[in-house]
Amino acid sequence: MLVSGTGSILQALLNACQSEEFGARIVAVGADRDGTGGVEKAEAAGIPTFVRRVKDFPDRMGWDQALTRDCAGYAPDLVVAAGFLKLVGQDFLSQFGGRMINTHPALLPAFPGLHSVRDALAYGVKVTGCSVILVDAGIDSGPILAQQAVPVLDDDDEEALHERIKVVERTLVVDTIGRMVRNGWTASDRTVRIGS
Protein backbone atom coordinates (compact mmCIF):
# COMPACT_ATOMS: atom_id res chain seq x y z
CA MET A 1 0.00 0.00 0.00
CA LEU A 2 1.30 3.47 -0.88
CA VAL A 3 0.32 6.51 1.20
CA SER A 4 1.12 10.20 1.46
CA GLY A 5 -1.13 11.37 4.27
CA THR A 6 -3.07 10.46 7.38
CA GLY A 7 -3.85 6.88 6.38
CA SER A 8 -7.63 6.91 6.77
CA ILE A 9 -8.09 4.45 3.88
CA LEU A 10 -5.24 2.35 5.28
CA GLN A 11 -7.03 2.24 8.65
CA ALA A 12 -10.26 1.14 6.98
CA LEU A 13 -8.33 -1.66 5.24
CA LEU A 14 -6.55 -2.64 8.46
CA ASN A 15 -9.97 -2.97 10.10
CA ALA A 16 -11.32 -5.05 7.20
CA CYS A 17 -8.26 -7.33 7.16
CA GLN A 18 -8.99 -8.39 10.75
CA SER A 19 -11.71 -10.63 9.30
CA GLU A 20 -10.50 -13.78 7.55
CA GLU A 21 -13.54 -13.58 5.26
CA PHE A 22 -12.19 -10.33 3.80
CA GLY A 23 -9.51 -12.38 2.06
CA ALA A 24 -6.66 -9.85 1.98
CA ARG A 25 -3.76 -8.75 4.10
CA ILE A 26 -1.47 -5.75 3.88
CA VAL A 27 2.13 -6.88 3.32
CA ALA A 28 3.83 -3.45 3.50
CA VAL A 29 3.15 0.29 3.48
CA GLY A 30 5.32 2.76 1.60
CA ALA A 31 5.24 6.55 1.63
CA ASP A 32 6.70 9.37 -0.43
CA ARG A 33 7.43 11.57 2.59
CA ASP A 34 8.51 11.30 6.20
CA GLY A 35 6.13 11.54 9.14
CA THR A 36 2.91 10.39 7.52
CA GLY A 37 0.04 9.14 9.62
CA GLY A 38 -0.24 6.19 7.27
CA VAL A 39 3.26 4.94 8.10
CA GLU A 40 2.58 5.46 11.81
CA LYS A 41 -0.62 3.41 11.59
CA ALA A 42 1.18 0.63 9.71
CA GLU A 43 4.03 0.52 12.22
CA ALA A 44 1.53 0.39 15.11
CA ALA A 45 -0.09 -2.61 13.38
CA GLY A 46 3.28 -4.36 12.94
CA ILE A 47 3.34 -3.95 9.15
CA PRO A 48 6.70 -3.33 7.43
CA THR A 49 7.12 0.24 6.13
CA PHE A 50 9.46 2.19 3.88
CA VAL A 51 9.80 5.80 2.73
CA ARG A 52 11.04 6.80 -0.75
CA ARG A 53 11.23 10.56 -1.17
CA VAL A 54 11.60 11.94 -4.69
CA LYS A 55 14.11 14.54 -3.48
CA ASP A 56 16.53 11.78 -2.45
CA PHE A 57 17.06 10.78 -6.11
CA PRO A 58 18.69 12.65 -8.99
CA ASP A 59 15.51 12.30 -11.08
CA ARG A 60 12.02 10.84 -11.12
CA MET A 61 13.18 7.78 -13.02
CA GLY A 62 15.59 6.86 -10.21
CA TRP A 63 12.83 7.32 -7.65
CA ASP A 64 10.40 5.24 -9.72
CA GLN A 65 12.95 2.43 -10.06
CA ALA A 66 13.62 2.43 -6.29
CA LEU A 67 9.88 2.44 -5.51
CA THR A 68 9.41 -0.44 -7.94
CA ARG A 69 12.15 -2.47 -6.25
CA ASP A 70 10.74 -1.71 -2.80
CA CYS A 71 7.25 -2.85 -3.72
CA ALA A 72 8.44 -5.88 -5.70
CA GLY A 73 10.40 -7.04 -2.66
CA TYR A 74 7.09 -7.66 -0.86
CA ALA A 75 5.56 -9.54 -3.86
CA PRO A 76 2.09 -7.94 -3.61
CA ASP A 77 -0.81 -9.28 -5.64
CA LEU A 78 -2.31 -5.79 -5.68
CA VAL A 79 -0.79 -2.35 -5.05
CA VAL A 80 -3.17 0.16 -3.48
CA ALA A 81 -2.43 3.88 -3.78
CA ALA A 82 -4.41 5.40 -0.93
CA GLY A 83 -4.02 9.15 -0.99
CA PHE A 84 -0.62 8.66 -2.63
CA LEU A 85 0.14 12.01 -4.26
CA LYS A 86 2.82 10.95 -6.75
CA LEU A 87 2.49 9.61 -10.27
CA VAL A 88 4.36 6.38 -10.81
CA GLY A 89 6.46 5.95 -13.94
CA GLN A 90 6.98 3.41 -16.65
CA ASP A 91 9.19 1.10 -14.57
CA PHE A 92 6.53 0.82 -11.90
CA LEU A 93 3.72 0.32 -14.40
CA SER A 94 5.74 -2.33 -16.25
CA GLN A 95 5.90 -4.32 -13.02
CA PHE A 96 2.47 -3.55 -11.54
CA GLY A 97 0.28 -2.38 -14.44
CA GLY A 98 -3.18 -3.91 -14.29
CA ARG A 99 -2.85 -4.57 -10.57
CA MET A 100 -2.43 -1.12 -9.05
CA ILE A 101 -5.52 0.74 -7.92
CA ASN A 102 -6.15 4.30 -6.86
CA THR A 103 -9.11 6.25 -5.53
CA HIS A 104 -10.29 9.65 -6.70
CA PRO A 105 -12.87 12.02 -5.15
CA ALA A 106 -14.98 12.50 -8.28
CA LEU A 107 -17.02 10.47 -10.72
CA LEU A 108 -14.35 10.04 -13.38
CA PRO A 109 -13.83 10.94 -16.15
CA ALA A 110 -15.24 14.20 -14.75
CA PHE A 111 -12.90 16.38 -12.69
CA PRO A 112 -9.54 14.57 -12.77
CA GLY A 113 -6.53 16.04 -10.96
CA LEU A 114 -5.76 17.40 -7.51
CA HIS A 115 -8.66 19.88 -7.21
CA SER A 116 -11.60 17.68 -8.19
CA VAL A 117 -13.88 18.66 -5.30
CA ARG A 118 -13.28 22.39 -5.83
CA ASP A 119 -13.75 21.94 -9.58
CA ALA A 120 -17.04 20.06 -9.12
CA LEU A 121 -18.39 22.83 -6.86
CA ALA A 122 -17.27 25.54 -9.28
CA TYR A 123 -19.00 23.74 -12.14
CA GLY A 124 -22.24 23.59 -10.17
CA VAL A 125 -22.85 19.84 -10.33
CA LYS A 126 -25.61 18.42 -8.17
CA VAL A 127 -23.98 14.99 -7.83
CA THR A 128 -20.33 14.07 -7.52
CA GLY A 129 -18.75 11.07 -5.81
CA CYS A 130 -15.71 8.86 -5.87
CA SER A 131 -14.08 6.38 -8.20
CA VAL A 132 -11.75 3.42 -7.77
CA ILE A 133 -9.58 2.88 -10.85
CA LEU A 134 -6.76 0.78 -12.21
CA VAL A 135 -3.74 3.07 -12.52
CA ASP A 136 -2.34 3.80 -15.97
CA ALA A 137 0.22 6.32 -17.23
CA GLY A 138 -2.28 9.21 -17.23
CA ILE A 139 -3.72 11.40 -14.50
CA ASP A 140 -6.84 9.71 -13.12
CA SER A 141 -7.41 8.16 -16.54
CA GLY A 142 -7.30 4.42 -15.82
CA PRO A 143 -10.14 1.95 -16.29
CA ILE A 144 -12.89 2.33 -13.69
CA LEU A 145 -13.42 -0.48 -11.18
CA ALA A 146 -16.17 1.07 -9.05
CA GLN A 147 -17.95 4.36 -8.45
CA GLN A 148 -20.42 5.76 -5.96
CA ALA A 149 -22.37 8.99 -6.09
CA VAL A 150 -22.45 11.65 -3.39
CA PRO A 151 -25.04 14.45 -3.60
CA VAL A 152 -23.85 18.05 -3.52
CA LEU A 153 -25.81 19.99 -0.91
CA ASP A 154 -26.78 23.64 -1.36
CA ASP A 155 -24.64 24.78 1.57
CA ASP A 156 -21.59 22.64 0.73
CA ASP A 157 -18.15 24.16 0.73
CA GLU A 158 -15.08 22.27 -0.47
CA GLU A 159 -14.15 20.91 2.96
CA ALA A 160 -17.64 19.67 3.88
CA LEU A 161 -18.19 17.99 0.53
CA HIS A 162 -14.74 16.40 0.54
CA GLU A 163 -15.30 14.95 4.02
CA ARG A 164 -18.58 13.34 2.92
CA ILE A 165 -16.86 11.93 -0.18
CA LYS A 166 -14.05 10.48 1.97
CA VAL A 167 -16.54 8.52 4.08
CA VAL A 168 -18.03 6.92 0.96
CA GLU A 169 -14.57 6.47 -0.62
CA ARG A 170 -13.23 4.44 2.32
CA THR A 171 -16.14 2.01 2.16
CA LEU A 172 -16.01 1.76 -1.63
CA VAL A 173 -12.27 1.04 -1.82
CA VAL A 174 -12.44 -1.58 0.95
CA ASP A 175 -15.38 -3.31 -0.75
CA THR A 176 -13.65 -3.18 -4.15
CA ILE A 177 -10.36 -4.59 -2.84
CA GLY A 178 -12.18 -7.36 -1.00
CA ARG A 179 -14.08 -8.38 -4.11
CA MET A 180 -10.91 -8.25 -6.24
CA VAL A 181 -8.85 -10.47 -3.96
CA ARG A 182 -11.67 -12.95 -3.37
CA ASN A 183 -13.00 -13.14 -6.94
CA GLY A 184 -10.18 -11.95 -9.22
CA TRP A 185 -10.56 -9.41 -12.01
CA THR A 186 -10.06 -9.09 -15.74
CA ALA A 187 -9.40 -6.01 -17.81
CA SER A 188 -9.97 -5.57 -21.52
CA ASP A 189 -9.27 -2.09 -22.86
CA ARG A 190 -11.30 0.18 -20.56
CA THR A 191 -13.65 -2.50 -19.25
CA VAL A 192 -12.80 -4.15 -15.95
CA ARG A 193 -14.83 -7.01 -14.51
CA ILE A 194 -14.50 -8.28 -10.95
CA GLY A 195 -15.28 -11.98 -10.68
CA SER A 196 -16.41 -14.30 -13.45
C-alpha angles and dihedrals in degrees: 000000000000121000140174103179147024097330100234092147089045090054091050089052092046088054092048093048090060087077116075089211090065088071100211140089132192110242098184143347123221129188137193094219141035124259101026121160088227093062090046091052091048093049091049088054092050094249119145114252139192136182123214112182118194091221090063091067131067091236144358092263091060090049092048092050092050092047089049092052092047093052095041089055089067093047096222121191089209132019114212119200103201110182088332104160100199130087113232119225138228096282091056094045091048088058101035107020112137092022104062118091133191136184127227130191097232140060098264138248082040117079105003120180137050099309101050097133093048090045092051091051092047090051091053099235117170094208130037129152142153138295135205112208143176107250119245133169094281133078108272089330103120126117113287119247100177142349137189129191126234119191119235110230123215093244096043120132123187095268096048094046093046092052091053090048091051091056091054092040094057092053093044095050093047091049092046094049091047092052092046096052094043098042107021125228140239130205128201115176104308097341118096123184124192112210127357 
